[in-house]
């Protein structure tokens, strides 16, 4: 895989995460208002937040992998050692 394809894949993952996060926030706000006004309980909100939240976290980890952070730290330490 060349660098351009890898960059496109990463950008697509970040866009997917951001879109999913915005939808998550908007829909959960609407459900919270409905729960406050009509249901007087938050079981529906908790259910949606939990299960949809798992998907949002999964998208986050795909968009911003932890190994990239590790690689950046390694490169930073290597540059310090070279000075």
Buried (B, 14 or more C-beta within 10 A) or exposed (E): EEEEEEEEEBEEBBEEBEEBBEEBEEEBEEBBEEBEEEEEEEEEBEEBBEEBEEEBEEBBEBBEEEEEEEEEEEEEEEEEEEE
